[in-house]
Amino acid sequence: MSGIKDQQNIEEMRKRLYQRDFVAGEQTTRSKLSETNFDVSRGWNTNRPSLVTNPATTTPTNLASAGNIDIVPTSEETPKKKYSYRMIIVLASIFVFVLTVAVSSVYLFFGANQISAKNINLSIDVPFAIAAGEKLTMQVNVANQNSVAVEAATLIINYPTGTKTADAETRELYESRIPIDTIDPGEAINIPVMAVLFGEENDEKEIKVSVEYRVVGSNGTFFKELDPVKIKINSSPLVIRVNSVEKVSSGQEIEVKITVQSNAQTVQKNVLIAASYPTSFSFLKSDPEPFYGQNEWLLAEIPPESSQVITLRGRVNGFANEQAEIQFSAGTPRTDNQFIMGSVLTKTKTNYVIEHPFIDVRVVINQDTDGEAVINSGTEAAVTVLVTNTLEETIYDMRVEVLPKGNLIRDSLLNVPSGFYDTNSKTIRYEVSGMRNLAEVRPGETREFLFSVKPDTNQVTASFDISTNVFARRVSEASAAEEMVGTTVASAKYSSEVTARSQAGYGSGAFTDEGPVPPVADKVTTYTLTFEVEAGANDVTNGVFTTTFPQYVTWLNLYKGDGTVEFNPVAKQMRWNVGSMTAKTSKQLEVQVSLLPSVTQVGTTPGIVGIQEFRATDRFTNSSLNTTADALTTELSGEAGFDKDNGEIQKQE
């Protein structure tokens, strides 16, 4: 009510100030003011505005008479503290947030979340075991038990190595991504999947299944994964059987038969057979020929319950009592690289032991005893076969067979002073009928067999191999069985030869020559030098041609030909990098130089280029080749139309 009363007092004061009948100077009765000091409070009373007085010096009555203001005496009690409306809003917001978090936590804890991955059920129905190469049928079930729909769902299936598609293309299959799109709440979808697994018998293969998805109203991607499913390979569509010897002497050739049998009810196509050889085994040949390298065969198809045979021949070289094994595997090749095994269907192996040879057999070719001789071109090859009885008993009726093979072995090139060369079988035989000392060979005794091979310089990559087999009986009776008691192999390669030629010319090459011929003292004459190198019967590599020039000859840096040229001005040496050359081909280089003869050389025929040297490597034998060409003088060839003594230095007129 105090607020209303204050308003009335203000209105009454306004009326007196603005009334029309007011007369200036009219005496108005006024209350006398008091000189009392007032203590003004810092705040207004919440009930009504008032002035706080000092009780000791004034009274409410005096205050009321001054300006007609109602004065309310103050009390000694402290005003109550008031809270800001902003603080109230903050506290209310915190309360609401805490309540929301608590409710959400309880909601999630009890599994009521609408986007929980636990509410996506994923299962797969597969057989426990399957035969390799047969179609595998799987049923994948995806169920959505969330209260909202699942969008952009994708089924992901990861397959083991070697899996192929079940269609006609039979592609490699590593991963399948099958789009499902939308799965409504409570909906379950069955997805059929087919593939072809490969592997060895009793292998276990793992298939991994997962699903990616999104939910309505969210951009996040969720993921659900199933534990890997294991499938056992209970049988293989292929079986490999190997037939070979178990004991072999060092240097002996052995034959290995690989039989690939089909156990499948369908045709097996593109079957890759791979062999892994030990270091003691050297591949010689096979029937059929390898598909790649010396250890892979590709069988186009094997009908049901049929088989194919691969016959493999090789030579064994090693130490006595050494054990080794040859491993074989069969499978399907990769679609992107048919030389690499994509999936292995079956494996097998064969073992052999290298026995101590009954007889020590050595082959010496031109005094080379390591079994790999390199013979210079044009040189006759003298072959000596040495057979020593290393047993502690005498052997009887020794027979030696030598089989020389290679592009250099021809009837007209073989010289067999003892023994018999059978031109039908291409075999050199040494028997008791021709060499009586073969009837009995006591322990430690050695027999020697000789023949030679003539050279053929026109034969490219000339070479020959020698395979020696020794047979004998361990007892003297003629009815006793004969057996192989020793074997060895050796090879010989003919190295190529290279040729270097050079010629000095004037006005007949690629450059224009100037100056007097014969040359004159203190006058410059230019010459064109032609260098030529030629390969022999084999290809050569790393060819380098070098020569030097006298100090009175100037290198003009003008050249034309094959390869690259370098010149050292200090040593005045030219280096021609010829590079590689095929057999029986040549390369040329033309170089222009200038000669400034001195008066002291008058009457002489000076040289203009030194001895030339050509070095290269024989690609076939990997041996070093070297040849030289004679130095050249100013004397030019008469066949080019120049007079005799055209290179003699003349005195200047």
ZIURNOR-V39731 format. One record per residue. N is the residue number from 0. RES is the residue in one letter. PHI is phi in whole degrees, 0 to 359 (NA if undefined). PSI is psi in degrees with one decimal (none if undefined). OMEGA is omega in degrees with one decimal (NA if undefined). Layout:
n-><N,N>
res-><RES,RES>
phi-><PHI,PHI>
psi-><PSI,PSI>
omega-><OMEGA,OMEGA>
This chain:
n-><0,1,2,3,4,5,6,7,8,9,10,11,12,13,14,15,16,17,18,19,20,21,22,23,24,25,26,27,28,29,30,31,32,33,34,35,36,37,38,39,40,41,42,43,44,45,46,47,48,49,50,51,52,53,54,55,56,57,58,59,60,61,62,63,64,65,66,67,68,69,70,71,72,73,74,75,76,77,78,79,80,81,82,83,84,85,86,87,88,89,90,91,92,93,94,95,96,97,98,99,100,101,102,103,104,105,106,107,108,109,110,111,112,113,114,115,116,117,118,119,120,121,122,123,124,125,126,127,128,129,130,131,132,133,134,135,136,137,138,139,140,141,142,143,144,145,146,147,148,149,150,151,152,153,154,155,156,157,158,159,160,161,162,163,164,165,166,167,168,169,170,171,172,173,174,175,176,177,178,179,180,181,182,183,184,185,186,187,188,189,190,191,192,193,194,195,196,197,198,199,200,201,202,203,204,205,206,207,208,209,210,211,212,213,214,215,216,217,218,219,220,221,222,223,224,225,226,227,228,229,230,231,232,233,234,235,236,237,238,239,240,241,242,243,244,245,246,247,248,249,250,251,252,253,254,255,256,257,258,259,260,261,262,263,264,265,266,267,268,269,270,271,272,273,274,275,276,277,278,279,280,281,282,283,284,285,286,287,288,289,290,291,292,293,294,295,296,297,298,299,300,301,302,303,304,305,306,307,308,309,310,311,312,313,314,315,316,317,318,319,320,321,322,323,324,325,326,327,328,329,330,331,332,333,334,335,336,337,338,339,340,341,342,343,344,345,346,347,348,349,350,351,352,353,354,355,356,357,358,359,360,361,362,363,364,365,366,367,368,369,370,371,372,373,374,375,376,377,378,379,380,381,382,383,384,385,386,387,388,389,390,391,392,393,394,395,396,397,398,399,400,401,402,403,404,405,406,407,408,409,410,411,412,413,414,415,416,417,418,419,420,421,422,423,424,425,426,427,428,429,430,431,432,433,434,435,436,437,438,439,440,441,442,443,444,445,446,447,448,449,450,451,452,453,454,455,456,457,458,459,460,461,462,463,464,465,466,467,468,469,470,471,472,473,474,475,476,477,478,479,480,481,482,483,484,485,486,487,488,489,490,491,492,493,494,495,496,497,498,499,500,501,502,503,504,505,506,507,508,509,510,511,512,513,514,515,516,517,518,519,520,521,522,523,524,525,526,527,528,529,530,531,532,533,534,535,536,537,538,539,540,541,542,543,544,545,546,547,548,549,550,551,552,553,554,555,556,557,558,559,560,561,562,563,564,565,566,567,568,569,570,571,572,573,574,575,576,577,578,579,580,581,582,583,584,585,586,587,588,589,590,591,592,593,594,595,596,597,598,599,600,601,602,603,604,605,606,607,608,609,610,611,612,613,614,615,616,617,618,619,620,621,622,623,624,625,626,627,628,629,630,631,632,633,634,635,636,637,638,639,640,641,642,643,644,645,646,647,648,649,650,651,652>
res-><M,S,G,I,K,D,Q,Q,N,I,E,E,M,R,K,R,L,Y,Q,R,D,F,V,A,G,E,Q,T,T,R,S,K,L,S,E,T,N,F,D,V,S,R,G,W,N,T,N,R,P,S,L,V,T,N,P,A,T,T,T,P,T,N,L,A,S,A,G,N,I,D,I,V,P,T,S,E,E,T,P,K,K,K,Y,S,Y,R,M,I,I,V,L,A,S,I,F,V,F,V,L,T,V,A,V,S,S,V,Y,L,F,F,G,A,N,Q,I,S,A,K,N,I,N,L,S,I,D,V,P,F,A,I,A,A,G,E,K,L,T,M,Q,V,N,V,A,N,Q,N,S,V,A,V,E,A,A,T,L,I,I,N,Y,P,T,G,T,K,T,A,D,A,E,T,R,E,L,Y,E,S,R,I,P,I,D,T,I,D,P,G,E,A,I,N,I,P,V,M,A,V,L,F,G,E,E,N,D,E,K,E,I,K,V,S,V,E,Y,R,V,V,G,S,N,G,T,F,F,K,E,L,D,P,V,K,I,K,I,N,S,S,P,L,V,I,R,V,N,S,V,E,K,V,S,S,G,Q,E,I,E,V,K,I,T,V,Q,S,N,A,Q,T,V,Q,K,N,V,L,I,A,A,S,Y,P,T,S,F,S,F,L,K,S,D,P,E,P,F,Y,G,Q,N,E,W,L,L,A,E,I,P,P,E,S,S,Q,V,I,T,L,R,G,R,V,N,G,F,A,N,E,Q,A,E,I,Q,F,S,A,G,T,P,R,T,D,N,Q,F,I,M,G,S,V,L,T,K,T,K,T,N,Y,V,I,E,H,P,F,I,D,V,R,V,V,I,N,Q,D,T,D,G,E,A,V,I,N,S,G,T,E,A,A,V,T,V,L,V,T,N,T,L,E,E,T,I,Y,D,M,R,V,E,V,L,P,K,G,N,L,I,R,D,S,L,L,N,V,P,S,G,F,Y,D,T,N,S,K,T,I,R,Y,E,V,S,G,M,R,N,L,A,E,V,R,P,G,E,T,R,E,F,L,F,S,V,K,P,D,T,N,Q,V,T,A,S,F,D,I,S,T,N,V,F,A,R,R,V,S,E,A,S,A,A,E,E,M,V,G,T,T,V,A,S,A,K,Y,S,S,E,V,T,A,R,S,Q,A,G,Y,G,S,G,A,F,T,D,E,G,P,V,P,P,V,A,D,K,V,T,T,Y,T,L,T,F,E,V,E,A,G,A,N,D,V,T,N,G,V,F,T,T,T,F,P,Q,Y,V,T,W,L,N,L,Y,K,G,D,G,T,V,E,F,N,P,V,A,K,Q,M,R,W,N,V,G,S,M,T,A,K,T,S,K,Q,L,E,V,Q,V,S,L,L,P,S,V,T,Q,V,G,T,T,P,G,I,V,G,I,Q,E,F,R,A,T,D,R,F,T,N,S,S,L,N,T,T,A,D,A,L,T,T,E,L,S,G,E,A,G,F,D,K,D,N,G,E,I,Q,K,Q,E>
phi-><NA,298,297,293,295,298,298,296,298,294,295,295,293,297,296,293,287,251,288,285,273,286,247,294,84,295,289,235,286,233,280,283,281,258,270,275,278,251,265,274,292,285,218,274,294,291,274,200,291,207,255,270,257,270,301,282,240,214,232,299,293,298,292,293,287,264,84,53,257,284,252,250,299,273,251,277,284,280,294,287,284,252,271,285,293,294,298,295,293,298,297,294,294,299,297,294,297,299,295,295,299,297,294,296,297,297,295,287,298,268,76,269,293,283,244,286,293,293,269,255,265,231,214,220,248,226,288,289,216,204,280,297,91,268,288,257,257,236,236,255,247,236,239,252,255,283,272,234,285,258,244,49,282,225,273,242,235,255,254,288,298,95,287,234,289,269,272,290,285,47,277,296,235,253,208,244,238,252,288,248,69,257,236,290,302,81,270,235,237,257,237,279,225,229,203,237,264,233,168,283,298,74,289,250,249,252,240,252,235,210,221,252,201,232,244,297,85,223,265,286,255,253,218,229,238,262,301,304,259,256,234,265,274,272,200,252,286,232,227,249,241,238,238,202,284,257,230,211,269,298,91,275,275,233,243,238,254,250,254,255,253,266,252,275,270,239,290,268,252,50,270,261,251,236,243,238,264,282,293,277,252,241,291,249,195,205,228,286,295,300,285,211,63,238,218,226,230,246,265,302,198,232,297,302,58,248,216,228,243,245,259,242,240,207,241,253,226,185,265,299,70,286,254,209,218,253,257,231,221,232,187,250,283,290,290,273,206,287,271,247,290,278,216,267,263,200,223,200,204,228,246,213,238,276,275,292,295,291,232,271,244,231,239,245,240,48,68,266,246,273,86,223,273,242,248,295,300,85,259,286,263,266,251,234,254,250,240,240,280,265,281,266,222,281,246,233,52,292,226,242,240,244,246,278,225,139,287,263,275,224,304,284,258,263,233,243,291,230,92,226,260,272,290,286,264,56,231,263,244,237,229,298,296,260,224,295,286,273,295,212,236,280,303,88,280,236,243,241,230,237,197,220,236,282,278,220,291,272,278,284,45,293,196,205,243,234,246,242,237,243,239,194,248,272,236,280,296,293,277,291,288,268,219,287,241,187,202,197,223,207,220,219,234,267,284,279,226,242,231,232,225,208,204,261,222,220,72,239,252,282,240,269,265,225,107,285,227,298,292,243,302,66,235,274,232,260,231,253,260,246,249,221,235,219,271,270,282,240,292,234,227,55,287,224,244,229,198,231,242,294,289,271,256,254,279,266,59,242,209,207,160,279,80,240,235,234,226,258,291,286,274,54,249,254,237,254,275,285,84,263,217,282,301,61,241,225,224,234,216,249,228,255,229,238,242,238,288,262,299,292,263,300,88,250,245,284,280,244,206,279,297,257,235,237,238,203,243,287,293,284,259,61,262,274,242,209,207,227,232,291,292,248,245,286,289,268,293,291,293,272,97,266,287,294,61,285,257,284,290,259,281,288,279>
psi-><-26.4,-33.2,-39.3,-42.3,-40.2,-42.0,-39.2,-41.9,-40.3,-40.6,-40.0,-38.9,-40.4,-39.0,-41.3,-33.7,-34.7,12.8,147.1,-30.7,16.4,133.0,125.7,140.9,-7.0,135.5,131.5,134.5,126.9,152.8,142.9,130.4,149.2,147.2,35.3,136.4,134.4,141.9,107.4,123.1,153.0,-13.8,159.8,148.7,134.7,-20.5,-44.9,148.9,137.4,163.2,134.4,125.1,163.8,110.7,-22.9,-21.6,-13.4,171.6,159.9,-28.2,-45.7,-38.0,-36.5,-35.6,-16.2,98.5,11.3,41.5,131.4,123.8,128.2,123.5,139.8,155.2,171.3,-9.1,147.8,138.4,149.7,142.5,133.2,139.2,142.8,148.6,-26.6,-41.0,-36.4,-39.7,-41.8,-45.4,-39.1,-38.1,-42.4,-40.1,-43.3,-40.3,-47.1,-40.3,-39.4,-45.3,-42.6,-44.4,-41.5,-39.9,-45.1,-36.4,-42.7,-39.0,-37.5,15.3,19.7,6.8,133.6,-17.7,26.3,135.3,-19.8,-19.4,6.8,114.3,128.7,126.6,160.2,138.9,110.0,156.5,156.1,-35.6,157.1,154.0,141.2,136.6,-8.7,157.3,132.4,119.8,125.3,151.2,116.2,129.2,128.6,119.1,136.6,110.0,13.4,165.2,-0.5,161.5,151.7,129.7,159.2,42.7,140.7,125.9,127.6,125.7,122.8,127.4,157.3,164.4,137.5,-3.3,142.8,161.1,156.4,4.4,-175.7,-22.5,-26.2,59.4,159.6,137.8,112.5,-40.3,140.5,135.0,106.6,114.8,136.9,-23.7,-118.4,137.5,113.6,161.2,130.5,0.3,144.8,137.0,132.5,129.8,115.9,139.0,140.7,144.2,170.5,118.9,144.3,150.0,172.4,161.8,136.2,6.7,148.5,127.5,141.2,135.8,128.5,133.3,135.4,166.6,135.5,143.4,167.1,161.5,161.1,132.5,7.4,142.0,-4.2,150.2,128.8,160.7,133.8,127.8,140.5,147.6,142.5,140.2,130.6,134.5,132.0,136.3,108.9,-13.3,155.0,142.8,-10.8,148.9,135.6,129.7,137.2,133.0,118.1,172.5,156.9,-21.8,138.9,148.8,150.7,132.9,-5.2,145.1,139.9,156.3,132.0,125.3,123.9,117.3,121.3,112.7,135.5,130.2,1.0,162.3,-5.9,166.1,129.7,117.5,149.3,61.5,122.4,124.4,126.7,138.2,145.9,116.0,147.2,170.4,-22.9,-4.6,130.8,123.8,135.7,-55.1,172.0,158.9,110.6,168.7,150.3,146.0,-34.1,131.0,-136.9,9.7,16.5,134.9,138.1,114.7,119.5,-46.1,151.3,113.1,162.5,135.3,26.1,173.3,159.4,147.0,134.9,121.3,121.2,132.8,139.9,171.2,138.9,128.5,124.9,-168.2,158.2,140.4,8.6,133.7,143.3,163.4,146.4,124.5,141.0,143.8,148.0,140.6,-160.7,139.3,160.3,146.1,-29.8,-15.0,101.8,-6.2,-5.1,135.4,119.3,-46.5,137.0,128.3,-34.4,157.5,155.6,175.8,162.1,140.7,151.5,157.7,132.3,116.8,158.4,127.3,141.3,-34.0,137.7,117.0,125.1,146.4,126.4,124.1,112.6,49.0,9.7,127.1,0.7,1.9,-1.2,81.4,145.7,121.2,136.0,146.9,135.1,2.8,136.8,140.0,115.6,119.5,129.8,125.0,121.7,124.1,121.2,133.7,108.3,1.1,167.5,15.7,159.8,142.6,155.0,152.6,56.9,140.5,129.4,131.3,125.1,124.8,94.3,133.0,153.9,168.9,-9.1,-9.4,107.0,152.0,-36.9,-13.8,-4.1,137.3,110.7,94.1,-32.1,151.7,-173.7,130.0,113.7,107.0,-19.5,-48.1,-2.9,47.0,136.6,122.8,138.5,117.2,173.4,-33.7,-28.3,-23.2,101.7,-23.6,-0.3,-9.0,-32.1,122.7,111.2,165.3,131.1,-11.4,151.1,140.3,144.7,135.3,130.5,145.3,170.1,157.8,121.4,151.6,162.8,101.3,-16.1,-7.8,123.8,138.3,55.2,133.5,165.3,153.6,148.3,121.3,123.8,128.0,134.7,129.7,149.5,171.4,145.0,-14.3,159.1,-15.3,139.0,-23.5,-6.7,148.2,140.0,142.3,157.4,130.4,-4.2,152.2,154.2,168.0,156.2,160.6,156.2,137.2,139.2,124.1,156.8,177.2,149.6,155.5,142.8,134.3,156.3,158.0,142.3,136.3,167.9,115.6,14.3,1.9,-152.4,-10.6,158.5,118.7,148.2,161.4,165.9,146.2,116.6,156.5,151.9,141.8,138.4,16.0,143.1,133.4,131.1,146.2,149.4,119.6,133.6,121.2,138.8,136.0,150.0,138.5,154.3,-132.5,-14.4,158.8,148.2,155.3,166.3,40.6,131.1,128.2,127.0,149.9,169.7,159.8,148.3,164.3,-21.1,2.2,132.9,132.1,119.8,-0.8,34.7,115.4,158.4,129.6,-168.9,152.5,-167.0,155.2,136.5,145.4,131.0,106.5,-22.7,-52.1,-6.6,45.8,135.6,136.9,118.0,111.5,97.8,-39.4,-139.2,151.1,137.1,164.5,137.4,32.8,164.7,163.5,149.5,155.9,130.2,133.4,135.8,131.1,163.6,146.9,129.2,89.2,154.9,162.1,-32.2,-13.6,3.4,133.3,-2.5,163.9,91.0,157.7,147.8,-11.3,141.4,-169.7,136.5,142.2,135.2,124.3,143.4,172.4,130.1,118.7,-31.7,-46.3,-10.2,25.6,159.4,138.6,145.7,139.1,163.7,162.2,148.4,157.5,156.5,145.4,-176.9,-8.6,117.9,157.0,136.3,-23.4,-19.6,4.7,11.0,146.4,164.7,147.9,33.3,-6.8,0.9,132.4,129.2,153.2,141.0,131.6,none>
omega-><-178.1,178.5,179.1,-179.4,177.4,179.3,178.9,178.8,179.5,179.7,179.5,178.3,179.6,179.9,-179.4,-178.6,-173.4,179.2,-173.4,-176.0,179.3,-178.0,-179.4,177.8,178.8,-178.6,178.1,-178.9,-178.4,177.8,179.4,-177.4,179.3,178.7,-178.1,176.2,-179.7,174.2,-175.8,179.7,179.3,-179.6,178.5,173.8,-176.3,-179.3,179.2,178.1,-178.1,174.2,179.9,-177.5,174.8,-175.8,-175.7,-172.8,-178.0,-178.0,176.8,-177.5,179.3,179.3,-179.5,-178.8,-179.7,175.9,177.2,178.7,178.1,-178.9,179.2,-180.0,177.9,177.0,-176.8,-174.4,-177.5,178.5,-179.1,178.8,-177.3,178.7,179.0,179.8,178.3,177.9,179.9,-179.2,179.3,-179.8,179.4,179.8,178.6,-179.7,-179.7,179.9,179.5,179.9,179.9,179.0,-179.7,-179.5,-180.0,179.7,177.9,-179.1,179.2,-176.3,-177.3,171.5,-178.5,-179.3,-175.2,-176.4,-179.2,176.4,177.5,-179.1,172.1,179.4,-177.8,-179.1,-179.5,-179.9,-179.6,175.7,-179.6,-178.2,-179.4,177.2,179.0,179.7,177.7,-179.7,177.7,178.7,-179.2,176.4,-179.8,-179.2,177.6,-178.4,-180.0,178.9,173.5,179.5,177.1,-178.0,175.4,-177.1,175.2,179.9,179.0,176.4,-177.5,179.5,177.2,-175.0,176.4,-179.3,179.0,178.8,178.3,178.1,-177.8,179.3,-176.2,-177.8,-178.6,178.2,173.1,-176.6,179.0,-177.4,174.6,175.4,-174.7,178.8,178.5,-178.1,-170.1,173.3,-177.7,177.7,179.6,-177.7,176.3,-177.0,175.6,-176.2,176.6,-179.5,179.0,177.8,178.3,179.8,176.4,177.7,178.5,178.7,-179.5,172.4,174.4,-179.8,-179.4,174.9,-179.3,-177.8,176.9,179.3,173.5,-177.9,171.1,179.2,-178.3,177.8,-178.2,176.5,-179.6,178.2,-178.7,-171.9,175.8,-175.6,177.7,176.0,-178.0,179.5,-178.1,179.1,-177.6,173.6,-174.5,177.4,178.9,180.0,-178.8,175.0,178.2,173.3,-177.6,178.0,-178.5,179.2,178.9,179.0,-176.7,176.0,179.1,-178.1,-177.1,173.1,177.8,178.5,-179.3,177.8,179.8,178.7,179.5,-175.5,177.5,174.7,-175.0,177.7,179.6,179.5,176.5,-176.4,176.7,177.8,-178.9,177.0,-178.9,178.6,175.8,-174.2,171.5,-177.8,-178.3,-176.7,177.2,-179.7,176.2,180.0,177.6,175.7,4.0,178.3,179.0,176.7,179.6,178.8,179.3,-173.0,178.9,177.7,179.2,178.7,-174.0,177.5,175.6,179.8,179.0,177.7,175.7,-178.4,173.6,-175.0,173.7,179.0,-174.3,176.4,179.6,-179.9,-177.9,175.2,-179.2,-177.9,179.0,179.5,176.9,179.4,-178.8,178.3,174.0,-177.4,178.5,176.2,178.8,-179.2,-179.9,180.0,174.9,-179.2,-179.1,178.5,-174.5,177.4,-178.4,179.8,178.7,178.9,-178.5,179.1,179.8,179.2,172.7,-178.6,173.8,-176.5,173.1,179.2,178.2,-179.8,172.6,-175.7,176.8,-177.5,176.0,-178.0,179.1,178.4,179.1,179.3,-177.8,177.2,175.2,-174.3,-176.1,176.6,178.9,-175.4,172.6,-173.7,178.3,-179.5,179.0,-178.0,177.0,-179.3,176.4,-175.8,177.0,176.8,-179.5,-179.3,-178.3,177.5,-179.8,179.1,176.7,-180.0,179.7,174.8,-170.6,174.4,178.5,176.1,-176.8,176.6,178.8,-178.7,175.7,180.0,178.1,-176.9,178.4,-178.1,175.1,-174.8,-176.1,-176.9,-178.9,176.5,-176.1,-177.2,177.0,-175.7,-175.8,177.5,179.7,-177.5,179.4,-179.8,-178.8,-176.6,174.0,-177.6,174.1,-176.3,-177.1,-177.5,178.8,179.9,-174.1,-178.1,176.1,-178.4,-178.3,178.8,-176.7,-179.9,178.0,-178.7,-177.7,174.7,-174.0,-178.8,-172.3,165.8,-177.3,179.7,179.9,-177.2,173.0,-174.4,-179.9,-177.5,178.3,-178.2,-178.6,-179.8,172.3,177.2,179.6,175.6,-175.1,176.2,-178.7,179.5,178.4,174.4,-179.0,176.3,-172.1,-177.2,179.5,-179.0,-178.7,-177.7,176.5,-179.1,176.4,-177.1,179.1,178.7,175.7,178.6,176.0,-179.3,177.9,177.8,177.3,178.0,179.4,172.0,179.7,-177.2,176.1,178.7,177.8,-179.2,175.7,-179.0,179.8,176.0,-177.2,-177.3,-177.1,-175.9,177.0,-178.0,-178.3,177.3,-176.9,172.0,1.8,-179.3,-178.0,-179.7,177.7,173.3,-175.3,172.3,179.2,178.6,173.0,-178.9,179.2,177.0,-179.5,175.7,-176.6,177.0,179.9,-173.6,-179.0,173.1,178.1,178.6,175.1,179.5,-179.9,179.7,-177.5,174.1,179.5,-179.5,175.8,-175.2,179.6,176.6,-176.7,175.9,-176.3,179.5,175.7,-179.1,-179.1,179.1,-179.6,176.7,-179.5,-176.1,175.0,179.7,177.4,-175.6,-179.5,179.4,-177.1,-178.5,175.8,178.2,178.4,179.5,-175.7,-179.3,-176.0,178.0,174.3,-175.7,174.8,173.3,-177.6,175.4,-177.7,175.1,175.8,-176.3,175.6,177.6,178.2,-179.3,174.0,-175.6,178.5,177.5,-179.5,-179.0,179.9,179.7,179.0,174.7,-172.9,174.7,177.5,173.9,-177.3,178.4,179.0,-179.6,178.0,179.1,179.0,178.7,177.5,-177.8,-175.8,-177.3,-177.2,178.5,-179.5,179.8,-176.9,175.3,-179.5,173.9,-175.9,177.1,-179.8,176.6,178.7,179.4,-178.8,-175.6,176.6,178.7,178.0,176.6,-179.0,179.4,177.3,-178.5,179.8,-179.9,-177.7,-177.9,-179.0,177.2,179.9,-178.3,NA>
